[in-house]
């Protein structure tokens, strides 16, 4: 892959005649007082009695083909803010010069800082040749009022991001005046000091595809970068190459911002992949940007894609939110189950089925959704099978549904096409018979409650609120057993305590009362329980042993085979 990495100080970054450009359609400047103050406090930590040796400013991702001009793929907020800080120092030096304090020296100090870190002014036109160029909505203000202050900053008519640029500059001027400035020499020394103490890890790539790969790699390692911005820059640049009218770009940008605002920047790339896979051949996450770049090349392609994304974003957001008003009671139940199971592989199929059927045949969507919830319980929760194969099957069916394949015209046909990922009864019941869920894990505990309440409902025990604190999970063999459990040595206890057969439901108060008592002292409470699956324990088992736990779990597994069954 064509990229390189290096650690660079801010002085090294801005030297050697290089220039940095925020891509034309990159997001606007957005830092505010919280970020300015955080940066300032970090800088102040470089001074004092016990100073930090340096301050790490994180990753920067640049794109360059010649090593002289760099597009800022990630890092524009930090670089723009540091430029405001340098410009604030230059402004303080100009103020000193104008008051007659070392006038010539302070003027030369200001010009040297400008030349080193900001750029130079053409001596005739006074037009700046800046080391940093901001995006299309910020650069005019930045160059005309901050880099080359030909006139006073206006107080009205500024956009939100322009106001932030102005406020940031003024804020840093105030900090330097009140915490640094005693003379021009001190201001210059302050700037000259910090440019060597602020350092970055710089990743430079040759093209957008390598940049996208870097984003995905770093994000997988917990470094949050915005591949959403990278996708936007490519798409809008492709549209802009055909010279659209400004109103067209404005409309495109409004749609884009609406989508990202609805989903969030971090969720957008996954939505894009789900959307793409809902109507095309499956694309893996690492190949998404390459595929988009290959298939979406012109203005009409970009506008069509963004329109489709806009039309599907609300559906995707609702699929992620089982409580959305889009769903009826049954649909909410099945979507809650998918959320509980943390299963997203079928989303492309659900999106495709919803688009095709929800308007005129909502029952078809509901039946497919129910089937997917059942499949996911068997495939993911109990048998824990390979999710790649599950996604492949769902995407294959999704593309056929999207193409109006006549063999995918009914719920029964779609569900039949999902048979390869429907775990049949024998392996499902076998896996259920051996299943453990550790109640020390919050997700496992929620899943266990769900299973127990479904077993109770199937046993004729009526409907209960699964999330109510009035009912709790009872470990028949306690997690911390006291006297009377000598049959379970340490090894047997570990092997049995978190098996499904050792779990049941109890009223919270009664559960506290019986605590860690031995089994014969718990039977009366079980006999009087409101829960049928708990009462059944007292009716069937005179003692609690590894064999009875196994027998009960096999009974539970047979019930599960009937509960989570795909009839179509």
C-alpha positions as CSV (number, residue, x, y, z in Angstrom):
1,X,0.0,0.0,0.0
2,X,1.4,3.4,-0.9
3,X,1.6,5.3,2.3
4,X,4.2,6.3,4.9
5,X,4.2,7.4,8.5
6,X,6.4,9.7,10.6
7,X,6.4,11.6,13.8
8,X,6.7,15.3,13.2
9,X,6.6,18.4,15.3
10,X,4.5,21.4,14.2
11,X,7.7,23.2,13.2
12,X,8.7,20.2,10.9
13,X,5.1,19.9,9.6
14,X,4.9,23.5,8.4
15,X,8.5,23.8,7.0
16,X,10.2,23.2,3.7
17,X,7.7,25.1,1.5
18,X,4.8,22.6,1.8
19,X,1.2,23.5,1.8
20,X,-1.9,21.9,3.2
21,X,-5.4,22.0,1.8
22,X,-8.7,21.1,3.5
23,X,-10.7,19.4,0.7
24,X,-13.3,21.6,-1.0
25,X,-16.3,19.7,0.5
26,X,-14.7,18.8,3.9
27,X,-16.8,19.8,6.9
28,X,-16.6,23.3,8.2
29,X,-14.5,24.5,11.2
30,X,-16.3,23.4,14.4
31,X,-14.1,23.6,17.4
32,X,-15.3,25.9,20.2
33,X,-14.3,27.1,23.7
34,X,-14.1,23.5,25.2
35,X,-11.6,22.4,22.6
36,X,-9.7,25.7,22.6
37,X,-9.3,25.5,26.4
38,X,-8.3,21.8,26.3
39,X,-5.6,22.7,23.8
40,X,-4.5,25.7,25.8
41,X,-4.3,23.7,29.1
42,X,-2.2,21.0,27.3
43,X,0.2,23.8,26.1
44,X,0.4,25.3,29.6
45,X,1.4,21.8,30.8
46,X,4.6,22.3,28.9
47,X,5.6,25.2,31.2
48,X,5.9,25.5,35.0
49,X,7.8,23.8,37.7
50,X,7.2,20.2,36.5
51,X,6.6,20.6,32.8
52,X,5.6,17.8,30.4
53,X,8.5,17.1,27.9
54,X,6.1,17.3,24.9
55,X,2.4,17.0,24.0
56,X,1.2,14.4,21.5
57,X,-1.5,15.8,19.2
58,X,-2.6,12.5,17.7
59,X,-2.8,11.2,14.1
60,X,-2.9,13.3,11.0
61,X,-3.9,11.7,7.6
62,X,-2.8,13.5,4.5
63,X,-3.1,12.7,0.8
64,X,-0.3,13.8,-1.6
65,X,1.0,12.7,-5.0
66,X,4.1,15.0,-5.0
67,X,5.1,15.5,-1.4
68,X,4.6,19.3,-1.6
69,X,0.9,19.8,-1.5
70,X,-1.2,17.8,1.0
71,X,-4.9,17.3,1.2
72,X,-5.9,17.0,4.9
73,X,-8.0,13.9,5.2
74,X,-8.1,14.0,9.0
75,X,-6.7,16.7,11.2
76,X,-8.1,19.9,9.8
77,X,-9.7,21.1,13.1
78,X,-6.3,20.8,14.9
79,X,-4.3,22.4,12.2
80,X,-6.8,25.2,11.7
81,X,-6.8,25.9,15.5
82,X,-3.0,25.9,15.7
83,X,-2.9,28.4,12.9
84,X,-5.3,30.6,14.9
85,X,-3.0,30.3,17.9
86,X,0.0,31.4,15.7
87,X,-2.0,34.2,14.2
88,X,-2.9,35.4,17.7
89,X,0.7,35.5,18.6
90,X,1.5,37.5,15.4
91,X,-1.4,39.9,16.2
92,X,0.0,40.5,19.7
93,X,3.4,41.3,18.2
94,X,1.7,43.8,15.8
95,X,-0.1,45.4,18.7
96,X,3.2,45.9,20.5
97,X,4.9,47.3,17.4
98,X,2.1,49.8,16.9
99,X,2.4,51.0,20.5
100,X,6.1,51.7,19.8
101,X,7.5,48.9,22.0
102,X,10.6,47.6,20.0
103,X,8.7,48.6,16.9
104,X,11.1,47.3,14.3
105,X,12.1,44.1,16.2
106,X,8.5,43.1,16.9
107,X,7.5,43.8,13.3
108,X,10.3,41.5,12.1
109,X,9.4,38.9,14.7
110,X,5.8,38.9,13.4
111,X,6.9,38.5,9.8
112,X,9.3,35.7,10.6
113,X,6.5,33.8,12.5
114,X,4.2,34.4,9.6
115,X,6.7,33.2,7.0
116,X,7.6,30.1,9.0
117,X,4.1,28.9,10.0
118,X,1.4,30.8,8.1
119,X,2.8,31.7,4.7
120,X,3.7,35.0,3.0
121,X,1.9,38.0,1.6
122,X,2.5,39.2,-1.9
123,X,4.2,42.6,-1.3
124,X,2.2,44.3,-4.1
125,X,-1.3,42.8,-3.8
126,X,-1.1,41.8,-0.2
127,X,-2.8,38.5,-1.3
128,X,-1.7,35.7,1.0
129,X,0.0,32.6,-0.2
130,X,-0.9,30.4,2.8
131,X,0.5,27.2,4.0
132,X,-3.0,26.2,5.0
133,X,-6.2,26.5,2.8
134,X,-9.5,25.8,4.4
135,X,-12.7,24.5,2.7
136,X,-14.9,26.4,0.3
137,X,-17.1,27.9,3.0
138,X,-14.3,29.0,5.4
139,X,-11.3,29.9,3.3
140,X,-12.3,33.3,2.1
141,X,-12.9,34.5,5.7
142,X,-9.8,32.8,7.0
143,X,-7.5,34.4,4.3
144,X,-9.1,37.9,4.2
145,X,-9.7,38.5,7.8
146,X,-7.2,36.4,9.7
147,X,-4.2,35.6,7.5
148,X,-4.2,39.0,5.8
149,X,-6.3,41.3,8.0
150,X,-7.0,44.0,5.4
151,X,-10.0,45.1,7.3
152,X,-11.7,44.7,10.7
153,X,-13.6,41.4,11.2
154,X,-17.3,42.1,10.6
155,X,-19.7,41.4,13.5
156,X,-22.7,40.5,11.3
157,X,-23.3,38.3,8.3
158,X,-21.0,35.6,9.4
159,X,-21.8,31.9,9.1
160,X,-21.6,29.7,12.3
161,X,-18.1,28.4,11.3
162,X,-16.8,31.8,10.5
163,X,-17.9,33.1,13.9
164,X,-16.1,30.2,15.5
165,X,-12.9,31.0,13.5
166,X,-13.2,34.6,14.6
167,X,-14.0,33.8,18.2
168,X,-11.1,31.3,18.4
169,X,-8.6,33.9,17.1
170,X,-9.8,36.5,19.6
171,X,-9.8,33.9,22.5
172,X,-6.2,32.9,21.8
173,X,-5.2,36.6,21.6
174,X,-6.7,37.1,25.1
175,X,-4.9,34.1,26.5
176,X,-1.5,35.2,25.1
177,X,-2.0,38.8,26.4
178,X,-3.0,37.6,29.9
179,X,-0.8,34.5,30.4
180,X,2.2,35.0,28.2
181,X,2.9,38.5,27.0
182,X,5.3,40.7,28.9
183,X,7.3,41.7,25.8
184,X,7.6,40.8,22.1
185,X,10.5,38.7,22.9
186,X,8.4,36.6,25.3
187,X,5.6,36.2,22.7
188,X,8.1,35.0,20.1
189,X,9.8,32.7,22.5
190,X,6.4,31.2,23.5
191,X,5.5,30.4,19.9
192,X,9.0,29.2,19.1
193,X,8.9,26.9,22.1
194,X,5.5,25.2,21.5
195,X,6.1,24.5,17.8
196,X,8.9,22.1,18.9
197,X,6.8,20.5,21.7
198,X,3.6,19.7,19.8
199,X,4.0,16.6,17.7
200,X,1.9,14.4,15.5
201,X,1.9,10.9,14.0
202,X,1.6,11.8,10.3
203,X,0.3,9.2,7.8
204,X,0.6,10.2,4.1
205,X,-1.2,8.3,1.4
206,X,-1.2,8.5,-2.3
207,X,-4.9,8.3,-3.1
208,X,-8.4,8.1,-1.6
209,X,-8.4,4.3,-1.7
210,X,-5.3,4.1,0.5
211,X,-6.8,6.8,2.8
212,X,-10.0,4.8,3.2
213,X,-8.0,1.7,4.2
214,X,-6.0,3.7,6.7
215,X,-9.3,5.0,8.2
216,X,-10.7,1.5,8.6
217,X,-7.5,0.1,10.0
218,X,-7.1,2.9,12.6
219,X,-10.8,2.8,13.5
220,X,-10.5,-0.9,14.1
221,X,-7.8,-0.1,16.6
222,X,-9.9,2.4,18.5
223,X,-8.7,5.6,16.8
224,X,-11.8,7.3,15.7
225,X,-11.4,8.9,12.2
226,X,-14.1,10.0,9.9
227,X,-14.3,7.9,6.8
228,X,-17.7,9.6,6.3
229,X,-15.8,12.8,5.4
230,X,-13.6,10.9,3.0
231,X,-16.6,9.4,1.2
232,X,-18.3,12.8,1.0
233,X,-15.1,14.4,-0.4
234,X,-14.9,11.8,-3.2
235,X,-18.6,12.0,-4.1
236,X,-18.9,15.7,-4.1
237,X,-15.7,16.1,-6.0
238,X,-17.0,13.7,-8.6
239,X,-20.2,15.8,-8.9
240,X,-18.3,19.0,-9.0
241,X,-16.2,17.9,-11.9
242,X,-19.2,18.3,-14.1
243,X,-19.7,21.9,-13.0
244,X,-23.1,21.7,-11.4
245,X,-25.0,24.8,-10.4
246,X,-24.4,26.1,-6.9
247,X,-28.0,25.4,-6.0
248,X,-27.5,21.7,-7.0
249,X,-24.5,21.4,-4.8
250,X,-26.4,23.1,-2.0
251,X,-29.3,20.7,-2.4
252,X,-26.9,17.8,-2.5
253,X,-25.1,19.0,0.6
254,X,-28.4,19.5,2.5
255,X,-29.4,15.9,1.8
256,X,-26.0,14.7,2.9
257,X,-26.0,16.6,6.1
258,X,-29.5,15.4,6.8
259,X,-28.5,11.8,6.4
260,X,-25.3,12.2,8.6
261,X,-27.3,14.2,11.1
262,X,-29.9,11.4,11.4
263,X,-27.4,8.5,11.6
264,X,-24.3,10.1,13.1
265,X,-20.9,10.2,11.3
266,X,-19.7,6.9,12.8
267,X,-22.8,5.0,11.8
268,X,-22.9,6.3,8.3
269,X,-20.3,4.0,6.7
270,X,-22.1,0.9,8.0
271,X,-25.4,2.3,6.7
272,X,-23.8,2.9,3.3
273,X,-22.6,-0.7,3.2
274,X,-26.0,-2.1,4.3
275,X,-27.7,0.0,1.7
276,X,-25.3,-1.0,-1.0
277,X,-25.6,-4.7,-0.1
278,X,-29.3,-4.5,-0.1
279,X,-29.4,-4.2,-3.9
280,X,-26.0,-5.3,-5.1
281,X,-23.5,-8.1,-4.9
282,X,-22.1,-8.2,-1.4
283,X,-19.2,-5.9,-0.6
284,X,-16.9,-6.4,2.4
285,X,-16.2,-3.5,4.6
286,X,-12.5,-3.1,3.4
287,X,-13.7,-3.0,-0.3
288,X,-16.6,-0.5,0.2
289,X,-14.8,2.7,-0.9
290,X,-13.1,1.0,-3.8
291,X,-16.5,-0.3,-5.0
292,X,-18.2,3.1,-4.6
293,X,-15.3,4.8,-6.5
294,X,-15.6,2.3,-9.3
295,X,-19.4,2.4,-9.7
296,X,-20.2,6.1,-8.8
297,X,-18.2,8.2,-11.2
298,X,-20.3,11.1,-12.6
299,X,-22.7,13.8,-11.5
300,X,-25.8,11.8,-12.2
301,X,-24.4,8.8,-10.3
302,X,-23.7,10.9,-7.3
303,X,-27.1,12.6,-7.2
304,X,-28.9,9.3,-7.7
305,X,-26.9,7.6,-4.9
306,X,-27.4,10.5,-2.4
307,X,-31.2,10.5,-3.2
308,X,-31.4,6.8,-2.6
309,X,-29.4,7.1,0.6
310,X,-31.7,9.8,1.8
311,X,-34.7,7.6,1.0
312,X,-33.3,4.7,2.9
313,X,-31.6,6.3,5.9
314,X,-34.8,6.7,7.9
315,X,-35.7,3.0,7.4
316,X,-32.2,1.9,8.5
317,X,-32.3,4.2,11.6
318,X,-35.7,2.6,12.5
319,X,-34.3,-0.9,12.0
320,X,-31.7,0.1,14.6
321,X,-34.4,1.4,17.0
322,X,-37.1,-1.2,17.8
323,X,-39.1,1.5,19.6
324,X,-39.5,3.6,16.4
325,X,-43.1,4.6,15.6
326,X,-42.7,3.0,12.2
327,X,-43.2,-0.5,13.8
328,X,-46.3,-2.2,15.1
329,X,-46.2,-4.3,18.2
330,X,-45.1,-7.6,16.6
331,X,-42.4,-5.9,14.5
332,X,-41.1,-4.1,17.7
333,X,-40.8,-7.5,19.4
334,X,-38.7,-9.1,16.7
335,X,-36.5,-6.0,16.2
336,X,-36.0,-6.0,20.0
337,X,-34.8,-9.6,19.7
338,X,-32.3,-8.7,17.0
339,X,-31.0,-5.8,19.1
340,X,-30.7,-8.1,22.1
341,X,-28.9,-10.7,20.1
342,X,-26.7,-7.9,18.6
343,X,-27.3,-9.3,15.1
344,X,-27.0,-7.0,12.1
345,X,-26.0,-9.3,9.3
346,X,-29.6,-9.5,8.0
347,X,-30.1,-5.7,7.9
348,X,-29.5,-5.5,4.1
349,X,-32.2,-8.1,3.5
350,X,-34.6,-6.3,5.9
351,X,-34.0,-3.0,4.1
352,X,-34.6,-4.6,0.7
353,X,-37.7,-6.4,1.8
354,X,-39.1,-3.3,3.5
355,X,-38.6,-1.2,0.3
356,X,-40.3,-3.8,-1.9
357,X,-43.2,-4.9,0.3
358,X,-43.9,-2.5,3.2
359,X,-46.1,-0.1,1.2
360,X,-48.5,-2.6,-0.3
361,X,-47.9,-5.9,1.5
362,X,-46.7,-5.2,5.1
363,X,-47.5,-8.8,6.2
364,X,-44.7,-10.1,3.9
365,X,-42.2,-7.8,5.6
366,X,-43.5,-8.8,9.1
367,X,-43.2,-12.6,8.2
368,X,-39.7,-12.2,6.9
369,X,-38.7,-10.2,10.0
370,X,-40.1,-12.9,12.3
371,X,-38.2,-15.6,10.4
372,X,-35.0,-13.6,10.6
373,X,-35.4,-13.2,14.4
374,X,-35.9,-17.0,14.7
375,X,-33.0,-17.8,12.4
376,X,-30.7,-15.4,14.4
377,X,-31.6,-17.0,17.7
378,X,-30.8,-20.4,16.4
379,X,-27.8,-19.4,14.3
380,X,-26.1,-16.7,16.4
381,X,-27.3,-17.0,20.0
382,X,-27.4,-20.8,20.6
383,X,-25.1,-22.3,17.9
384,X,-22.8,-19.3,17.4
385,X,-22.1,-20.1,13.8
386,X,-20.0,-18.1,11.3
387,X,-21.6,-14.6,10.7
388,X,-19.8,-14.2,7.3
389,X,-21.9,-17.0,5.8
390,X,-25.0,-15.6,7.4
391,X,-24.3,-12.2,5.8
392,X,-23.5,-13.8,2.4
393,X,-26.9,-15.6,2.3
394,X,-28.8,-12.5,3.4
395,X,-27.1,-10.3,0.9
396,X,-27.7,-12.8,-1.9
397,X,-31.4,-12.9,-1.1
398,X,-31.5,-9.1,-0.7
399,X,-30.2,-8.5,-4.2
400,X,-32.7,-10.8,-5.7
401,X,-35.6,-9.1,-3.8
402,X,-34.3,-5.7,-4.9
403,X,-34.1,-6.9,-8.5
404,X,-37.8,-7.9,-8.4
405,X,-36.9,-11.5,-9.0
406,X,-40.2,-13.3,-9.5
407,X,-39.0,-16.2,-7.4
408,X,-38.8,-13.8,-4.4
409,X,-42.3,-12.5,-4.7
410,X,-43.7,-13.9,-1.5
411,X,-42.7,-14.3,2.1
412,X,-42.6,-18.0,1.8
413,X,-40.2,-17.8,-1.1
414,X,-37.9,-15.4,0.7
415,X,-37.9,-17.5,3.8
416,X,-37.2,-20.7,1.8
417,X,-34.2,-19.0,0.4
418,X,-32.9,-18.5,3.9
419,X,-32.9,-22.2,4.7
420,X,-29.1,-22.5,4.4
421,X,-28.7,-20.4,7.6
422,X,-31.7,-22.0,9.4
423,X,-30.2,-24.4,11.9
424,X,-32.3,-27.6,11.9
425,X,-33.8,-29.0,15.0
426,X,-31.3,-31.7,15.8
427,X,-28.1,-29.5,15.9
428,X,-30.1,-26.6,17.5
429,X,-31.6,-28.8,20.3
430,X,-28.2,-30.4,20.8
431,X,-26.5,-27.0,21.2
432,X,-29.3,-25.7,23.4
433,X,-28.9,-28.8,25.7
434,X,-25.3,-27.8,26.4
435,X,-25.7,-24.0,26.5
436,X,-24.3,-21.8,29.3
437,X,-25.0,-18.1,29.8
438,X,-22.9,-16.4,32.5
439,X,-25.1,-14.0,34.4
440,X,-21.9,-12.1,35.3
441,X,-22.1,-10.7,31.7
442,X,-24.8,-8.1,31.2
443,X,-25.7,-9.1,27.6
444,X,-25.8,-12.8,28.6
445,X,-28.0,-12.0,31.5
446,X,-30.5,-10.2,29.3
447,X,-30.5,-13.0,26.8
448,X,-31.1,-15.5,29.6
449,X,-34.0,-13.5,30.9
450,X,-35.4,-13.5,27.4
451,X,-35.1,-17.3,27.0
452,X,-36.6,-18.0,30.4
453,X,-39.6,-15.7,29.8
454,X,-40.2,-17.2,26.4
455,X,-40.1,-20.7,28.0
456,X,-42.6,-19.5,30.6
457,X,-44.9,-18.0,28.0
458,X,-44.8,-21.3,26.0
459,X,-45.6,-23.2,29.2
460,X,-48.9,-21.3,29.4
461,X,-47.7,-18.9,32.1
462,X,-49.1,-15.8,30.4
463,X,-47.3,-12.6,29.4
464,X,-44.8,-10.9,31.7
465,X,-42.7,-7.7,31.4
466,X,-39.2,-9.2,30.7
467,X,-37.6,-5.9,31.9
468,X,-39.4,-5.6,35.1
469,X,-37.3,-5.8,38.3
470,X,-40.2,-7.6,40.0
471,X,-38.8,-10.9,38.6
472,X,-35.3,-12.1,38.8
473,X,-33.1,-15.0,37.7
474,X,-32.8,-17.8,40.3
475,X,-29.7,-20.0,40.2
476,X,-31.0,-23.2,41.7
477,X,-27.4,-24.3,42.4
478,X,-26.3,-21.0,43.9
479,X,-23.3,-19.0,42.5
480,X,-21.9,-19.0,46.0
481,X,-23.3,-22.2,47.7
482,X,-23.3,-22.7,51.4
483,X,-23.9,-25.9,53.4
484,X,-25.9,-28.6,51.7
485,X,-24.3,-28.5,48.3
486,X,-21.4,-30.9,49.0
487,X,-22.3,-33.0,45.9
488,X,-21.0,-30.1,43.8
489,X,-17.3,-29.9,44.3
490,X,-15.4,-26.9,42.7
491,X,-15.2,-28.6,39.3
492,X,-18.8,-29.7,39.2
493,X,-20.0,-26.4,40.5
494,X,-18.1,-24.5,37.7
495,X,-19.5,-26.9,35.1
496,X,-23.1,-26.6,36.2
497,X,-23.9,-23.2,37.8
498,X,-24.3,-21.3,34.5
499,X,-26.1,-24.0,32.5
500,X,-29.6,-23.0,31.3
501,X,-31.0,-26.0,33.2
502,X,-29.8,-24.5,36.5
503,X,-31.8,-21.3,35.9
504,X,-35.4,-20.3,36.5
505,X,-37.5,-17.3,37.3
506,X,-38.5,-16.1,40.7
507,X,-40.3,-13.2,42.3
508,X,-37.6,-10.8,43.4
509,X,-38.6,-10.8,47.1
510,X,-38.9,-14.6,47.4
511,X,-35.6,-15.0,45.6
512,X,-33.9,-12.8,48.3
513,X,-35.6,-14.9,51.0
514,X,-34.3,-18.2,49.8
515,X,-30.8,-16.9,49.1
516,X,-28.2,-19.6,48.9
517,X,-30.2,-22.2,50.8
518,X,-29.9,-25.9,50.0
519,X,-32.3,-27.4,47.5
520,X,-34.7,-29.1,49.9
521,X,-35.3,-25.7,51.6
522,X,-36.0,-24.0,48.2
523,X,-38.7,-26.5,47.1
524,X,-41.5,-24.9,49.0
525,X,-40.8,-21.6,47.4
526,X,-40.7,-23.2,44.0
527,X,-44.0,-25.0,44.6
528,X,-45.7,-21.7,45.4
529,X,-44.1,-19.8,42.5
530,X,-46.3,-17.9,40.1
531,X,-44.0,-19.1,37.3
532,X,-45.0,-22.5,35.8
533,X,-41.4,-23.4,34.7
534,X,-40.3,-22.9,38.4
535,X,-43.3,-24.8,39.9
536,X,-42.4,-27.6,37.5
537,X,-39.0,-28.0,39.2
538,X,-40.6,-28.8,42.5
539,X,-43.1,-31.1,40.9
540,X,-40.5,-33.2,39.0
541,X,-37.2,-33.2,41.0
542,X,-36.8,-34.3,44.6
543,X,-33.0,-33.5,44.5
544,X,-30.7,-31.3,42.5
545,X,-27.8,-33.0,40.9
546,X,-25.7,-32.7,37.8
547,X,-28.0,-35.3,36.2
548,X,-31.2,-33.4,37.0
549,X,-29.7,-30.2,35.7
550,X,-28.9,-32.1,32.5
551,X,-32.4,-33.6,32.3
552,X,-34.1,-30.3,32.8
553,X,-32.0,-28.6,30.2
554,X,-32.8,-31.3,27.7
555,X,-36.5,-30.6,28.4
556,X,-35.9,-26.9,27.9
557,X,-34.2,-27.6,24.6
558,X,-37.2,-29.6,23.3
559,X,-39.4,-26.7,24.2
560,X,-37.0,-24.3,22.4
561,X,-37.3,-26.4,19.3
562,X,-41.0,-25.6,19.3
563,X,-40.8,-22.0,20.3
564,X,-38.1,-20.8,17.9
565,X,-39.4,-22.6,14.8
566,X,-39.6,-21.3,11.2
567,X,-42.9,-22.8,9.9
568,X,-42.6,-21.6,6.3
